Amino acid sequence: MWDDLTLLELLAIIVDISLVAFVIYKLIMIIRGTRAVQLVKGITVILGVWFASGWLGLNTLQWIMQQAVTYGLLAIIIIFQPELRRALEQLGRGRFFQSSTSAEEEEAKRSIEQIITAAQYMGKRRIGALISLERETGMNDYIETGTPMHARLTSELLINIFIPNAPLHDGAVIIKNNEITAAGCYLPLSENPFISKELGTRHRAALGVSEVTDSITIAVSEETGGISITKNGEIHRNLEADGLRNMLEEELLKKDSGGTGSLWQLGGRKNG
């Protein structure tokens, strides 16, 4: 069979298979982390039962599964409407054929800008805030002390959480994978005896969590409105917007020594 194919026909087959595999891969990336994943698992189970019933000769069960598959296309269009809409939007914006690394970097940059906007707003109005970004070290122990949110990261939501007298303003917000995972979380206080007496509980918590995890934590002072970042047990105080952006981008978007993009991964260099 393969001997009868010309080189051009063989190349066409390879390109055809590659394009189909790429489209399937992009669709998987789009639905990853959404409720559609569970639906895909359900569809896989139905197809598995359908084939197994035919192989075992279970005619009634096979007929039921066949009807489910026959009318399933319409159901899939209805159920997957948000994901299909998102895929079409990305196709229209030219982002469908963008590499996943570029898409992740773009989302990380968007999250950084949302954090900076919120921090500046709260700093000018002297609204205290504590925002911790999970890295390689898991923070589930601290996430469990707060209120689960699993919400898209936006500056407006961050600001609303820390408005004085709001139910969740007292604790920390923990961000994981560009998502506000939980709010009102309790972080461990630093026991470092050399911490400046000017720093209150919020900054001690920011330092404390940076001593036991590789997280990046932003603290906004309620007294002065100053914005600080803690990492690796160090604190960088009174940062302006550009300084805050430079530090976040340097640490969260930096590339490893091999030249491969390493988003949200802290490197070994320390800022003085």
N, C-alpha and C positions, 0 to 999 in steps of 0.2 A: 504493500500500500504506500508506504513512505517513499519507496523507490520511484514511484510514478510522479511524485510531486516535483515541480520545478522550484528553483531557489526563491523566486518571487512568491510563489504560493506558500512555501514554508515560512517565509518572513511574514506574510500576511496572517498566517495562523498564530505565529508567536506574538505579533502585535495585538491581534484580536484577544487572545487569552490574557495578555498582560493588561490591556485596557479594562477588561471585565474584572480581573483581580484587583486592579487599582480602585475601580468604582466601588466594589464590595468593601474594600479596606476603608475608603473614605466614609462610606455609610456606617460602618462599625464605629469609626471615630466620632461621628456625629451623634449616634445614640448612646455612646459610652457615658455612663454616669447618669442616665435618665431612666424614667420608669419604663421606657421602651425595652430596656435590657430584659426585664422580667417577662415582657410579652414575647420577646424573641425566644426565650427559654420555653415558654408555653407552647409556641408554634413548633419548636423542635420536638417537644414531647408528643404532640399530635401526629407529626409526620412519622416519628419513630413507632408509635402505636399502629399507625396505618400500615407501614411496611411489615411490622411484626405480625399483625393480624392476617395479612395476606399470606405470609410464609407459613403460619400455623394453621391456616384454613378456617379461621374464625370469621365466617362470612357476614354475620350480622354486625359485628364490631367493625369489620372492614367497610361495610356499606355506610355506617354512621361516620366513620373517619373520612370516607370519600366525599360525603356531602359537606362535611366541615371544611375540607380543602377546596371543594368546588366553589362554595359561597364565601370562602375565607378572604378572597382578594378584595371584595367590597368592604369587608369588616376591617381588613388591614389598612385600607385607605382612610377609613373613619377613625380608627384607633391611633394610627400614626400621623394624624393630621399635623400636630405641632412639629414633629421631626421632619416631615416632608416639606413643610413650609420653610423651616430653617435651612434645609438642604437647597431649596430653590433660591432662597435669599443669598446664600453663600455662592451659589452658581452665578447669580446675577451680579454679585460684587466681585467676581473673579477670585474668590477665596477658596472655592471648592478644590482647586488643583494646587493650593498652597500646601507646602510641607507641614506636617504636624508640629515640627519644632518651631517653625516660623509662627504658626498660629498660637502655640503656647507662649512664645516670647511676646507676641502682640498682646495677649490676654494679661500676661504678667506686667507689662508696661502700663496697661490700662488700670490694673489694680494699684500700682504704685501711684499713679496720678490721682486716683480716688482717695487713697490714704493721705497724700500730701494736701489735697483740697480740704479734706475733713480736719486734718491737724492744724492747718492755717486758720480755718474758720474758728475752731475751738480755742486756739491760742490767742487770737485777737479778742475773744470774749471771755477769756480766762475760765474756760470750761475744762475741768480735769478729765483726762482720758488715759486709758492704758490699752494698747493694742499689741498683741503678740502674734508673730507669724511663725507657724510650725515649719521646721525644716526636716532634716533627716531623723532627728530624735523625736519619737512620738510624744504627744502631749495629751494622750487620752485621759490620764489620771487627773489632769487639770480641767479638761473639757467636761468631764463628768461632774465637776463641782458646780457648773453653771447651767444655764438654760439652753437647750439645743435650739438652733435656728436654721442652719443649712440654707442660708440665703445668699443671693448674689451680692457680691461686694460693691457697694456704692457709697459715695461720700454722704449722701443724704441719710442713709440708714445708720451709718456710723455716728453722725451728729445726733440723730434722734435718740440713739441708745444712751449717749452720755449727757443728755440734757439733765440738769440738776432736778432731783426729786423723781426722775423717771425710775420705773421698777428695777432696771438693770444697770443704772449708771455707776453703781458702787464698785463693781468688779471689773475684770478684764475681758476684752473681746479677743477670741482666738481665731485666727484666720488660717485656713488649710486649703490648699489647691485653689486659691483665688476665691474662696467662699468663706463667709462668716459662719463658722461652724457652731460657735456657742458664745453667749454673752453672760456677764455676771459671774465670771469664773474667778476662783481664788488661786493666786500664784504664791509660791514660797518666798518669804522675806529673806533678804541677804543677811548673813551673820557676820559680814566683814566689819571689824571694829574701826577700820580706817575710813569708812564712808563719811562724807561731809555732813555736819549737823544740819545743813540747810535742806537736805533731802528728806522728804516725808515718806509716808508708807507707800505711796504709789511708786516712787522711784526705787525704793528698797525692794519692792516686789519685782520691778522691771530688772533690777540687778540680780535678784535672787534666781529668777527663772533663767537668766542668761548664764548663771554659774552651773546649772545642772542640765541644761539643754543647749543645743546650738541655735536656738530661736533668735530672731531679731525682734526687739520690742521697742515700741514708740511710746513715750510718756509725755503727756501735756500737763504742765503745772497749773494747778488751780489758783495759786498765789501770784505767779509772775506771768503766766501764759507762755513760758519758755517750752520749746520742744526739744526732747532728748531722745537718743537712741542708745540701747544697751545691747552688747554682744560680747560673748566670751568673757563675761565678768567685768567688762569695761563700760563706762558711760561717756557719751559724747553729748555735751549740753549746749543749749541756746543755738540750735541750728536754724538757719533761714531756709526758705523753700529750695533754693539751689543746692545748698549743702545737704539737706535731707534727701533730695532727689539723687544727688551724686552718690551718697552712701548706700541708698537702697538699690540703685541700679548696679553699683559696683559689687555689692554682696549677693544680690538676688539674680542678676543676669550675667554674672561673670562666667567665663569659660575655663574649663580645666586645662591642665598642662598639655593634654593630648589634642587640644583644639576643638573638642566636641562641646556643643552647647550643654551647659549644666545649670538649667534653670532652678532657682530656689535652692541652690546648694552653696553653703558657706565655704569659702576658701581659707587658706592658712594665714593670709596676710592680715596684720592688725593695723588699724589706724591709730596714730598717736593723738 
